[in-house]
């Protein structure tokens, strides 16, 4: 397996939408309907690509994972819970092809996100995960992220994580 990380392009939009939808459907089958059960459309991915920071991890032409790093704080994040950082980045839109999960691909994507953040330059990566069985909090903790808080935003229970760089 020869994994290559690159910035996503418009040519990747349909595959990113399909991957994120497949991941959502897999979570819904395993854990039931929840906030993770959304369908992602190519048009939405194309809008997201208007700003830099969307990345893909591929094996040849096969898209295995995607994530987004951005400077704009997501709506559900309260910065009061995090270590003071001058240039934080926010990790969002992370997904791994369901049939390729538990093979180290997600860990590789998170590692690449850290490398990219250091080069950005950034001094921290922040994220939230659902505080539910379908949430990926345990995964982020195993990848070295530190839990910094638990909140409920619009009745959605979340866990905040950070990686200080």
Buried (B, 14 or more C-beta within 10 A) or exposed (E): EEBEBEEBEEEBBBBBBBBBBBBBBBBBEEBEEBBBBEEBBBEBBBEBBEEEBBBBBBBEEEBBBBBBBBEEEBEBBEEEBBBEBEEBBBBBBBBBBBEBBEEEBBBBBBBBBBEBBEEBEBBBBBBBBBBBEBBBBEBBBEBEBEBBBEBEEEEBBBBBBBBBB
